[in-house]
Every structure is written in C-alpha cells, then in structure tokens.
Amino acid sequence: MLSLNGTWKFFTSENEIKNFKGIFEDQIEIPSCVEEFFDHKKYMLFKKDFAIDFDPQKRYFLNFDAVDYHADIFINGNFLGSHDGGYTPFSFDITKFLKKENEIIVQVHDLEEEMATEILHGKQNGIPNWYGNISGIWRDVYITEKGRNFFDELYVDASYLKHSLKIHGSLEDKANSKIRVILKDEEKVLIDKSYLLDSKNFIFEFSVDKIDPWSFDNPKLYSLQLELIEDKVIDLWESKIGFRDIESVNGKILLNGKEIFIRGALDQDFYPVTLYTTPSISYLRDEFLKAKQMGLNLLRCHIKVPDKRYLDLADEVGLLIWEEVPNFDRFSEKSIREYEKTLFEIIKRDYNHPSFVIFTIINESWGVDLSKEEQREWMNEMYSKSKGIIGNRLVVDNSACCNNFHIESDLNDFHFYKSLDHFEDWNSDLSRFVSGTFKTFSTYGDSKENGQEPKMISEFGVWGLPAFIRDVKRMDRSFRDIKETIPNGVEDRFLNSSISKHFKNYEEFAILTQREQFNALKYQIEEMRLHNEIKGYVITEFTDICWEANGLLDMHRRLKWGFELLKWINSDIIIIPRLKRYNFYKGEKIDVDIAISNYSDVSGKFDLVINFDGDEMTKEVNLSKGKIVHIEETLTAKEAKLTKIWFKIKNKREVLSQNYVEIGIFENGKRILDKSKFVCIENPGEYLFGETKVEVLKKEGFLDGNWISNFNWMDPKTFSDLSENGVVDMRHLHLLKNDLLMLIDGPVEILFGTTYGWIYGDFAYLAKIRKKNEEIILTTLVLQDNDPPSSKIIENLS
C-alpha cells in the first residue's frame, strides 16, 4: 500500500471551478476537514503529485476512505469517475493511467444548505446544523496493489455458540484458481484448508472446536487469512475475527448465550481541533480505555460512520459498538436511494467486526414522517433488508423519542431527558415505559411488536460544564439561535453574575456543575436498575462537543468530576440505596431500602457491608444473575453533620460493588419563619418591593432545564451546614418543588440560585434586597415546618 496522506495543494471557492491550471494557492494536510484550516466554501480542489514503481503485471487502485460530499477524481488528466456521499470508502482502478510520475486532482462540491436536505449528512450539515459543516478529503487516501484477480467482497460469520465459521464472498472476476483458508490462534493453526474454485462466488463452512468467545470482558481475537492462488499467491486477505453471538430473546439481550446489561454512551465522534477526522489511533485508544474505566461496555457512534480504526480498536479492547446510518432531512427518491447505497457500503466495510453488534436505521424519525403510510412502509422495509444482510446483529428501526415510535425492532428503545430537579418525572417516565402504558410502537395498525423486545433507555443525560475551554473550534456557534448554547464568553458571564460573588473562579463553578451532572446520572441510572424490565442504557454523551456540555469527558477527553466513581455506577452489580427523605434531626431513625441489581456471572451468598458514622455492620445477601434483591436497614442519626452512608458488596476481601447515599443530620430545633423578614412567593407574576422589581417565572418550557441543563447553586459560606461546596443535591430538591424562579431588577444579593447552559441568566430562588432601610429576604423555596434544611435556612438568615 502506498499512502497519499500528507501535504496536498489546495484551492477553495464559493463558485464552481472550471479551470484547474495555475490556481492552487494554498496547501492542506490530508486527511483533514477543510474547516480545520479554512472557512467553509462550496467548491474545493485538491492536487497531489506522487511517484510510484509499478509492476505491469499487477493492478492498482486509488482508494478514498471518505470524501464529503460530491467528488470528481482525475489522474494524469484522465477522469476516473465520481462519488456521492460523505461517509463511506470508494476506489477506482488506475492501472491503465499510471506512470512513474503522477498527478491526482480531486474536485469536491459540498452542497448548499437548501440542497443538503436530501443527502445523508448526520449532525455536520442540514437543518438544523448541529455542529457546523464538514467537507473535503477527511479520511485516508492510498493506493493498493492487487493481482490480476483478487478478493472483491468477503464476509465472515463466526459463531461461538455453534462453534462454526462461515466465509462467503466473491472474486473480482471468474477464474480457475485455488483459495487457501488459514485460521490461527496466535501461532497455533486451527484451520489450514485449500479449495479449488471455478466460479466467482464462494462459501466455505467449518466446525471449530476449543475456541474462546469474543466479549467486552474477554476480547479474544483470531487471525484469519485467505490466499488466492494461481501458480502462486496473487491476492492475500487478512483480518482479525472474533467468535461472537448476540440475540434478543424473551426481553433479554444475550451475548454468547449469557444475559448482559448494556452500559453505553452516545459518541458523536467529533474532535476539538480536527472536527470529524480521527486525530490518531493513540487518541482513540486513550478514549476507549477511559470508557472502559468508567464501566461502559458500549459506544453508540451517533449518525456518523466511524473511522475503520474505531472498529479495529473496539475489537481489540472489548467495546460493543452500535452503528447508525447518517440521517437526511427530506424523504425523497434521491434521499432513500443514497440511504440504501450507504447502508450497504457500511455493512460491506464493517461486517466482519465482532464489536459491531447493533445497527440503527433511523434516529428519532429524522427525515421520515411516520404519520405517512408509505414512509412507515419504507422504514419497515429497511429493517427487513438490514436483517437479511447484516449478519448476527440487532437492528433498531427507529431509535425513538417524543411522539415517534417503532414498527418492527429487535430492541424497544426510547429517549428521555430530565434534570435532577424533576427526578419524580423521571421516575414516572420509567414506570410508564416498563409497564407499557407509554406506547413506543406504532398505533396505526401496522406494529409488529411481539412484546419480547428488550427495553432500553438509549438516550438520557444532563450537562456539566468543562473546566478547560481552550483550543476547541466552533465555540462561537449557537444551536438554533439559542443564546444559552454559545460557549464563547462564559468566563466573562461568570464574572458578571451573582455566582462570581460566591465562587472564586469559573473553574470552581464548573466543577460544581460536574458534581451536579454526576449526581443526576447516578440517580437516574440507579432508578433504571430498579426496573428488571430495562436491559440497558446509553448516556448522552461520551464527550462534550462544541456547544453541548453533557459529556462524561470534556471535548479534549479530560476527566470530569466523579470519573473514578462511575465504574461503580456503570457496573454489572450495582447497589441502589433509597430513602424516603435525606435530612434528619439527631436521634431520628434512618430507614434505608437497599436494592442490589446483578448482571454479573457471580451468584450465591455475599457480604453487604454498611459503613456509617464510624460503625460497620455486615449482612448476608444472596445474589442471582438478572435479579434484584432488597434489604431493609434502620440506622440512627447520631452526630449533626453532612455525611454519607457507604455500602459495599464483598466476596471475602474483594469489593465487587460499592455506592453511597448523602444525607444531612441537624441539631434538633424548629425555626419559626419571621414573616416580616421573609417573603415567600408562591405564584408567577410581577412584584414590586419598594423600588425593586421582581419577575417570578415558572420553570417550564425551556426553563425546565431538561434539555439544556440548569445549574443550581447556593452560597457555600452562608449554607456551609447545608451543602458541601454549594452543590444542590437530593437533600435540597424538596425545597424547589414550587418550580419558580425570580429575576430581580435592582440591588440584590442572590444566595440560592440557578443559571442555564453556558451561564446565561442570573436567576434566584432566595435573595436579599433592601426595602427602604430594612433588609428583606425574597424566596420561592418551599420552607416547611419540621424540615431540617428549612429550619437551617431560617436560622442562618435570621
């Protein structure tokens, strides 16, 4: 193989380029997105000179792993052909045009927004344009040498449960030849057989004994080699394969015959500087290992075809991959024709990867109007076609949300987004989903639901702002003109807000938002694991991307707060502590329901160790795979402080799982609200206190914080006995039940507030103002008798 990566000559224009001579003004590194170095324009021209020593008895192919969008390819002044579609590889036979010294010219046209509605673009184009346009030669370019005949298509089905290996494919041309098949486990030869072939197509089937399965815990790979022989070897095909089976059976997901629980994250597969282009294999390896360290076993590569190295590395390290076809915006003959072409090209490229286990036809019905019968029929047809050609994989027809739905699918997956403020709504959504009262399949009479599809929450998540925001492209963009999505200027907005009076710098406040993000994910995952019907989830998302700050890692793949704790939440065995309340007076009893959900292969009797206030107790628990057990325990609140109750599952000295719950313990004593000083506002509207105007808003619509998150905070000094570091968590959410915010026009000291997205809005739940010569406290908090935090707030401000 001859790589053509490196420096190319380059020219770009808003107008079509008709004369190629003498216009190459710039240079560009290939592979790359043009937008890494230049402003986006519709027309691009790339030129590369190269020398090659070639064998006239061989054939040579020019390969492009991806070019966005329309590409016309020329070599030595000869037009080779065109390719439409920005995601999949294509090649041309250049044998008859090849010289010792050669010139390649590639003309690229990236369609205008209004024309892009009918092409597959994912999140880098279209309406809405999520993260900005991508164009150019953004993946590898290289020349391959082949014999007179060669392997054209080759598909491998390797089943662990059947102990079988099936190889089917075709040659480029019909010929009398021999194919030798060699399967190795490192140096040990398991198969070495040769077959005479007198046709273009072939199928070989083998029984293979004493093999290990490929899984995310044990990604065992074998070396498979096929030689095409005509007197001598004229073509060689090599690949790593894994013996793997995945099934959807009776509401369960089985990997190699064993039930698994999917713990995934949505991966947009964008990068801070190189945008769509993967920076390096070492970059990928680092982020994949971080995914595994966080307890993830799956990445859902979201409506983008990943780099081929993405699948290679997932095979190697043991990550399940969920792939999707990039979406179009408008359903038409053109869009569905390109869709089907791309679908087949994805499957051709990625079929042999054991890590590739789930495939999505459409995400959230983007581009498809499911109220129209012909479009529902098309989606169902794509499901059937995919099942027929995709091998041993699960297929999702429409990864659904909101008012769209499934028709026929191997998984019953759905998307829910809720902030921790609305944890009760999250609980309700899950209950309705698992009970079936929330309909996720078509109600038009064409549903093919069998009731046994495993249920998954395939998107959910909240934001946590990155502490480091340098060296990231496109931080000046908004999404759909929503100002709260513009990152640029976030540090200035912090300095100009009330928040800066209580936190020393932006980085400190960003860590607070990450703690709230972790708390929300922790609670929501725990709640999902309380439902045996739910067999997996996908967190939105793996990394931050441009304006979206809901990554488990930031866009530079730096760790966010709680990274080291996530492995205990994203775990086969998870401990789920639940309390009816999270605040107590000294001497009160603390009733804890401890649920343990187990999807590991271990079962039997284990120790549940509870640590609280320096005391340790051990209880015996009996765990079975796929089951949830409940233990009730009563503790006593002894010392007034903010604290945690820790829980561990141990097998002798080994800790199999651990988790905690945060509580507050307070000195006895109810505080009476001084109504001359405290003004509790319970209804939306406009209020006037002296010269201070107060607008009270309901937290609904955009202000609910369910999609673009809000970040609650309290003054860490005033309320040091209510919260560590000003974080608002489960101990405080009952205070926010009125769902009311205040915008205050006038001199004010906000002590308990919230802000949205990249620090937009200086909203108050509790604030001090002056009315004439007296100080009064305005609040929308629900301050209750016999509630320890309420009493503490009153005490601290009296």
Sequence and secondary structure as in RCSB ss.txt:
>XXXX:A:sequence
MLSLNGTWKFFTSENEIKNFKGIFEDQIEIPSCVEEFFDHKKYMLFKKDFAIDFDPQKRYFLNFDAVDYHADIFI
NGNFLGSHDGGYTPFSFDITKFLKKENEIIVQVHDLEEEMATEILHGKQNGIPNWYGNISGIWRDVYITEKGRNF
FDELYVDASYLKHSLKIHGSLEDKANSKIRVILKDEEKVLIDKSYLLDSKNFIFEFSVDKIDPWSFDNPKLYSLQ
LELIEDKVIDLWESKIGFRDIESVNGKILLNGKEIFIRGALDQDFYPVTLYTTPSISYLRDEFLKAKQMGLNLLR
CHIKVPDKRYLDLADEVGLLIWEEVPNFDRFSEKSIREYEKTLFEIIKRDYNHPSFVIFTIINESWGVDLSKEEQ
REWMNEMYSKSKGIIGNRLVVDNSACCNNFHIESDLNDFHFYKSLDHFEDWNSDLSRFVSGTFKTFSTYGDSKEN
GQEPKMISEFGVWGLPAFIRDVKRMDRSFRDIKETIPNGVEDRFLNSSISKHFKNYEEFAILTQREQFNALKYQI
EEMRLHNEIKGYVITEFTDICWEANGLLDMHRRLKWGFELLKWINSDIIIIPRLKRYNFYKGEKIDVDIAISNYS
DVSGKFDLVINFDGDEMTKEVNLSKGKIVHIEETLTAKEAKLTKIWFKIKNKREVLSQNYVEIGIFENGKRILDK
SKFVCIENPGEYLFGETKVEVLKKEGFLDGNWISNFNWMDPKTFSDLSENGVVDMRHLHLLKNDLLMLIDGPVEI
LFGTTYGWIYGDFAYLAKIRKKNEEIILTTLVLQDNDPPSSKIIENLS
>XXXX:A:secstr
 EE  EEEEEEEESS     TT   EEEEESS GGGTS   SEEEEEEEEE    TTSEEEEEES  BSEEEEEE
TTEEEEEE  SSS EEEE GGG  SEEEEEEEEE   TTTGGGS  GGGSSSS SS    B  S EEEEEE SS 
EEEEEEEEETTTTEEEEEEEESS   EEEEEEEEETTEEEEEEEEEE SSEEEEEEE  S   B SSSB  EEEE
EEEESSSEEEEEEEEE    EEEETTEEEETTEEE EEEEEE   BTTTBTS   HHHHHHHHHHHHHTT  EEE
ETTS   HHHHHHHHHHT EEEEE    SS SHHHHHHHHHHHHHHHHHHTT TTEEEEEEEETTTT  TTSHHH
HHHHHHHHHHHHHHS S EEEEEEEETT  BSS SSEEEE    GGGHHHHHHHHHHHHHT S  B SSS     
S S EEEEEE      S   S TTTT  BTTBGGG  TTHHHHHHTSGGGGTSSSHHHHHHHHHHHHHHHHHHHH
HHHHT TTEEEEEES SB BTTB   SB TT  B TTHHHHHHHSSSEEEEEE S SEEETT EEEEEEEEEE S
S  EEEEEEEEETTEEEEEEEEE TTEEEEEEEEEE  S EEEEEEEEEEETTEEEEEEEEEEEEE S      T
TTEEE  S EEEEETTEEEEEEES GGGG SSS EEEEE TTTTTTT STTB  TTTGGGGTT EEEEEESS EE
EEEEEETTTEEEEEEEEEEEETTEEEEEE S   TT HHHHHHHHHH 
